[in-house]
Amino acid sequence: MATILSSSSTCLSRPVLPPRRVFLRSLKEVRRGTFGVVPMRVCCSADVSIGGSGFVHENVPKFPRMRVWDPYKRLGVSLDASEEEIRGARNFLLEQYAGHEQSVESVEAAYEKILMKSFRERKKSKINLKSKLKKKVEESPTWVKTLLSFVELPPIDVILRRLFLFVFMGVWSVLNSAETGPAFQVALSLGSCIYFLNEKMKSLARSSITGFVTLVLGWVLGSIFVPLIPIALLPPTWSLELLTSLVCFVFLFLACTFLK
């Protein structure tokens, strides 16, 4: 069989036949002595390839649940499946049907629907939690409302930064307890507390008074309750002054972080 392929863009008008059928037909014609040119489809020289380009997509598997409306059923997971299970099912289906564009789009669409549903549920739960807390505050006694009016909840990063500062002061005091007392660390903590309070209150006098009152309150309560702790539970190098200063660090942290 002779086939002439033109290098130009001129096309040959011949119907297509699979390679196996072309071979069998040519073999029969050779045996009968009637060998001829095998008809071919309309194609350009650029389209000619071994095996043909029209038979690649016939063997690609298609996703059978493309028309399933429920995204969980489409991915083959249950309603209470975890995020890892949903992500694993999606990755498995993408690998299995990677050669079929509509199948990939169907799998991705189902996965995005589940993500959006999960996001809305989380957002709704946060809103419900805030409304419940607000409702409980409104139903609380008058003295509780008055007490809460002096308190605010700052951002998490602010809480963590100030917590790290006062924890550092406490660790520093413990490490130097055998050499010197914690007076210097307490003074630094008091100055930090006044500085943070002044940022919110915009009054240095009020911030200083609040800081000193907090320090005195922490020292008094520490002096009362620290001696009640059994000595066997404490390291021998920990003095009454050190333990009382640790209580003051806690009070100063709470004051500069949560007071309005």
C-alpha positions as CSV (number, residue, x, y, z in Angstrom):
1,M,0.0,0.0,0.0
2,A,1.3,3.4,-1.0
3,T,0.3,6.5,0.9
4,I,1.5,9.9,-0.2
5,L,1.7,12.6,2.5
6,S,1.9,16.2,1.3
7,S,4.2,18.6,3.2
8,S,1.9,21.5,2.4
9,S,-1.5,22.4,4.0
10,T,-3.4,20.7,1.1
11,C,-5.8,18.1,2.6
12,L,-6.6,14.6,1.2
13,S,-10.3,13.6,1.1
14,R,-10.5,10.0,2.3
15,P,-12.7,8.3,4.9
16,V,-11.0,7.2,8.1
17,L,-10.3,3.5,8.9
18,P,-8.7,2.1,12.0
19,P,-5.1,0.9,11.5
20,R,-6.0,-2.8,12.1
21,R,-8.8,-2.7,9.5
22,V,-6.5,-1.0,7.0
23,F,-4.0,-3.7,7.4
24,L,-6.5,-6.6,7.1
25,R,-8.1,-5.0,4.0
26,S,-4.8,-4.5,2.4
27,L,-3.8,-8.1,3.1
28,K,-7.0,-9.4,1.5
29,E,-6.5,-7.3,-1.6
30,V,-2.9,-8.5,-1.9
31,R,-4.1,-12.1,-1.8
32,R,-6.8,-11.4,-4.4
33,G,-4.4,-9.4,-6.6
34,T,-6.6,-6.4,-6.4
35,F,-4.4,-4.3,-4.2
36,G,-5.5,-0.7,-4.3
37,V,-5.2,2.6,-2.4
38,V,-7.0,2.5,0.9
39,P,-9.5,5.4,1.2
40,M,-8.7,7.8,4.0
41,R,-10.5,10.6,5.7
42,V,-10.2,14.4,5.0
43,C,-7.0,15.3,6.8
44,C,-4.0,17.5,6.6
45,S,-0.5,16.3,6.7
46,A,-0.1,17.8,10.2
47,D,-2.9,15.4,11.5
48,V,-1.3,12.2,10.3
49,S,0.1,10.2,13.2
50,I,0.7,6.6,14.1
51,G,-2.6,5.3,15.6
52,G,-4.5,8.4,14.7
53,S,-5.5,11.3,17.0
54,G,-9.2,10.5,17.0
55,F,-8.9,7.3,19.1
56,V,-7.2,8.7,22.2
57,H,-10.3,10.1,24.0
58,E,-12.3,6.9,23.4
59,N,-10.4,5.0,26.1
60,V,-10.4,7.7,28.8
61,P,-12.8,6.8,31.6
62,K,-15.6,9.2,32.4
63,F,-16.8,10.0,35.9
64,P,-20.2,8.1,36.3
65,R,-21.6,10.5,39.0
66,M,-21.2,13.8,37.1
67,R,-25.0,14.4,37.2
68,V,-25.4,13.6,40.9
69,W,-26.6,16.8,42.7
70,D,-25.5,16.0,46.2
71,P,-21.7,16.8,46.5
72,Y,-21.2,14.2,49.2
73,K,-22.7,11.4,47.1
74,R,-20.8,12.7,44.0
75,L,-17.5,12.3,45.9
76,G,-18.6,9.1,47.5
77,V,-18.3,10.2,51.1
78,S,-20.7,10.4,54.0
79,L,-22.2,13.6,55.5
80,D,-20.1,13.2,58.7
81,A,-16.8,12.6,56.8
82,S,-13.7,14.4,58.0
83,E,-11.8,17.0,56.0
84,E,-9.0,14.5,55.4
85,E,-11.5,11.9,54.1
86,I,-13.1,14.4,51.8
87,R,-9.8,15.7,50.5
88,G,-8.6,12.1,50.0
89,A,-11.7,11.2,48.0
90,R,-11.3,14.3,45.8
91,N,-7.6,13.6,45.1
92,F,-8.4,9.9,44.2
93,L,-11.1,10.9,41.8
94,L,-8.9,13.6,40.1
95,E,-6.2,11.0,39.5
96,Q,-8.6,8.4,38.2
97,Y,-10.4,10.7,35.8
98,A,-7.5,13.1,35.0
99,G,-7.9,12.7,31.2
100,H,-11.5,13.8,31.1
101,E,-12.1,17.5,31.5
102,Q,-15.8,17.4,32.4
103,S,-15.1,14.7,35.1
104,V,-12.4,16.8,36.7
105,E,-14.6,19.9,36.7
106,S,-17.5,17.9,38.3
107,V,-15.2,16.6,41.1
108,E,-13.8,20.0,41.8
109,A,-17.2,21.6,41.8
110,A,-18.5,19.1,44.4
111,Y,-15.4,19.7,46.6
112,E,-15.9,23.4,46.5
113,K,-19.5,23.1,47.5
114,I,-18.5,21.1,50.5
115,L,-15.9,23.6,51.5
116,M,-18.3,26.5,51.2
117,K,-20.9,24.6,53.3
118,S,-18.3,24.0,56.0
119,F,-17.2,27.6,56.0
120,R,-20.9,28.8,56.4
121,E,-21.5,26.4,59.3
122,R,-18.4,27.6,61.1
123,K,-19.3,31.2,60.6
124,K,-22.8,30.5,61.8
125,S,-21.6,28.7,64.9
126,K,-19.3,31.7,65.9
127,I,-22.2,34.1,65.5
128,N,-24.4,31.9,67.6
129,L,-21.7,31.7,70.3
130,K,-21.4,35.4,70.5
131,S,-25.2,35.9,70.7
132,K,-25.5,33.3,73.4
133,L,-22.8,35.0,75.5
134,K,-24.4,38.3,75.0
135,K,-27.7,36.9,76.0
136,K,-26.2,35.4,79.2
137,V,-24.6,38.8,80.1
138,E,-27.9,40.5,79.6
139,E,-29.6,38.0,81.9
140,S,-26.9,38.2,84.6
141,P,-27.4,40.2,87.9
142,T,-26.7,43.9,88.1
143,W,-23.4,43.6,89.9
144,V,-22.1,41.2,87.2
145,K,-23.1,43.7,84.5
146,T,-21.3,46.4,86.4
147,L,-18.2,44.3,86.8
148,L,-18.2,43.3,83.2
149,S,-18.5,46.9,82.1
150,F,-14.9,47.5,83.2
151,V,-13.6,44.5,81.3
152,E,-12.8,44.0,77.5
153,L,-11.5,41.2,75.4
154,P,-8.5,42.3,73.3
155,P,-7.2,40.4,70.2
156,I,-5.5,37.1,70.8
157,D,-2.1,38.4,69.6
158,V,-2.2,41.2,72.2
159,I,-3.0,38.7,75.0
160,L,-0.1,36.4,73.9
161,R,2.4,39.2,73.7
162,R,1.6,40.5,77.2
163,L,1.4,37.0,78.6
164,F,4.9,36.3,77.2
165,L,6.2,39.5,78.9
166,F,5.0,38.7,82.4
167,V,5.9,35.0,82.1
168,F,9.4,36.1,81.2
169,M,9.4,38.3,84.3
170,G,8.4,35.4,86.4
171,V,11.0,33.1,85.0
172,W,13.7,35.7,85.4
173,S,12.7,36.2,89.1
174,V,12.8,32.5,89.7
175,L,16.3,32.1,88.1
176,N,17.7,35.0,90.2
177,S,15.9,34.1,93.4
178,A,19.1,32.7,95.0
179,E,21.1,35.9,94.2
180,T,18.8,38.8,94.5
181,G,15.2,39.5,95.3
182,P,12.5,40.1,92.6
183,A,12.2,43.8,93.3
184,F,13.7,44.9,90.0
185,Q,11.4,42.5,88.0
186,V,8.4,43.7,89.9
187,A,9.3,47.3,89.1
188,L,9.6,46.5,85.4
189,S,6.3,44.7,85.5
190,L,4.6,47.7,87.2
191,G,6.0,50.1,84.6
192,S,4.9,47.8,81.7
193,C,1.4,47.6,83.2
194,I,1.1,51.4,83.5
195,Y,2.3,51.8,80.0
196,F,-0.3,49.4,78.5
197,L,-3.0,50.9,80.6
198,N,-2.2,54.4,79.4
199,E,-2.6,53.2,75.8
200,K,-6.2,52.4,76.6
201,M,-7.1,55.0,79.2
202,K,-5.3,57.9,77.7
203,S,-4.6,59.2,81.2
204,L,-1.2,58.7,82.9
205,A,-2.6,59.5,86.3
206,R,-5.4,57.1,86.1
207,S,-3.1,54.4,84.6
208,S,-0.6,54.9,87.4
209,I,-3.2,54.7,90.1
210,T,-4.7,51.5,88.6
211,G,-1.3,49.9,88.3
212,F,-0.3,50.7,91.9
213,V,-3.7,49.5,93.2
214,T,-3.3,46.2,91.2
215,L,0.2,45.7,92.6
216,V,-0.9,46.3,96.2
217,L,-3.9,44.0,95.8
218,G,-1.8,41.2,94.3
219,W,0.8,41.6,97.1
220,V,-1.7,41.5,99.9
221,L,-3.6,38.5,98.5
222,G,-0.2,36.8,97.8
223,S,0.9,37.4,101.4
224,I,-2.3,35.9,102.7
225,F,-2.6,32.8,100.5
226,V,1.0,31.9,99.8
227,P,1.7,30.8,103.4
228,L,-1.1,28.3,103.1
229,I,0.8,26.3,100.5
230,P,2.6,23.3,102.1
231,I,6.3,23.8,102.2
232,A,6.9,20.3,100.9
233,L,5.4,21.3,97.5
234,L,7.8,24.2,97.0
235,P,11.5,24.3,96.1
236,P,13.7,25.2,99.1
237,T,15.1,28.3,97.2
238,W,11.6,29.8,96.7
239,S,11.0,32.5,99.4
240,L,7.8,34.1,100.5
241,E,8.8,37.3,98.7
242,L,9.3,35.4,95.4
243,L,6.0,33.6,95.5
244,T,4.2,36.9,96.4
245,S,5.9,38.6,93.4
246,L,4.6,35.8,91.1
247,V,1.1,36.5,92.3
248,C,1.7,40.2,91.5
249,F,2.8,39.3,88.0
250,V,-0.5,37.5,87.4
251,F,-2.6,40.5,88.7
252,L,-0.6,43.0,86.7
253,F,-1.1,40.9,83.5
254,L,-4.8,40.7,84.0
255,A,-5.1,44.4,84.8
256,C,-3.2,45.7,81.8
257,T,-4.7,43.2,79.4
258,F,-8.4,43.0,80.2
259,L,-9.3,46.3,82.0
260,K,-10.8,49.0,79.9
